């Protein structure tokens, strides 16, 4: 059995990709993945779907008093992003000099989130860059 390590963590496909699923019956996309479609119920046929990562800001807020993990990044933006394919995703909005606004087009970027201790695991996730 493989120990919990960075190499095992990397094998979890949905960890490093914007992967959800879609019901083949009604073409409804979901993120995160669901076992059963909300529309089709037990008749659903779910298949994995890779999302483009392109979308627009649906809502956002500025975090000024963050948890300890992100204390060096404050203030920063957290947004709800409506992906081109339909689902909504929550994530950090990268401060690249473009002030986020409702409707701003964004693109997903895969970035380092934080390090667990001085020599711990490096946690990565997706962030959204305003275009």
N, C-alpha and C positions, 0 to 999 in steps of 0.2 A: 504494500500500500504506500502511495506517495505521501510524503509529509506536506503539511500546509506550508507552502512557500510561494515565492513570486512566480516560479515556473508553473505551478498548479493554478494559481490565480489567473495567469495569462491564457489558460486553456478554456476559460469561461467566455465563450464568444460574445455574449451580450454585454460583458463587462467592458469591452474595448470597441464596441460598435453600437450604432444606433439601430438595434435589432428589435423588432416587435413581431407581430403576426397579423394575419388578415383572414377573414372568413371567406372561403371560396364560394359559398352560397350567395352572400349579399355584398361581397367586396368591401366590407367595413374593416378599416385598419385599426390596430390597437397598439398602444405603447404605454406601459410595459405589456409584455405578452399576457394573454388570457387563455384559459383552457377552453372556455365556452363563449360563444358570441352572445352579446346581450340581446340581439335581435332574433337570432335563429334558435337559441337555446340548445337543446340536446341534438338538434339536427345540424349543428354547425360542423364545418370541416375547416379547421384552422391550419394555416401553413405559415412558415417563417417568412418575414419580410424585412429586407434591409431598407431603411429610410435614407433619403438623400442628405438630411441634415439642414436643408434649406427651409426657411420659413419667415415668419414675421413676429414681432413682439406684440402679444395680445394684452399683456399687463406686466408691470414691473414695480419694484420698490428699491429704495436705497437702504442698505444695511449699515448703520453707523455704530451699533454696539453688537459686535459679532461674538459667536462662541470662541473659546480659546484657540481652536484649530485655525481660525481665519483672522485672528486679531491683528496680524501684520498687514492684512489686505484692506482693512476698513479705511474709509467707506468703500463699499462695492455694491454692485447691482445684482439682484436676483430677478429673473423674469419668467413669465409663462410664455412659451413660444408655440405658436400654431404652425406645425410643419406643413409643407406643401401638400403632403399626402393626407392631411386631416387631423391626426392626433395632436394633443397638446402635451408639451414637455416642460418641466421646470428645470431651470439651470442658471448658472452664473452667466452674466452678460459681461463680456470683456470690455474694459475701459480702454478703447483705442483712440480716444479723442473725439469720437462721434457720440454726442449725447443721445442716450436711448429715448425713444418716443414710441407711443403706441403706433403700430403700423410700420416701424422701421424694419427693413429687410435684414435678415441675419443668416449666417452660415455657421454650422457646427464645426468646432475645432476640438481636437482631443488634447487635453492639457493636464499637467501635474496639478493635483489639488492640494496635497499636503504630504508630509513625511511623518510617520508614526515614531516619534522619538528621534534621537540623533542618528541611530543606525538601523532604524526600523524600515518596514515596508513603505514604498512610495505609492501613494494612491493616485490613480489617474481617473479622469472622468471627462465628460464633454462639457464644453463651455460654448457660448454663442457669441460670435463676433459681428457687430453691426457693419453693414456694407454702405 
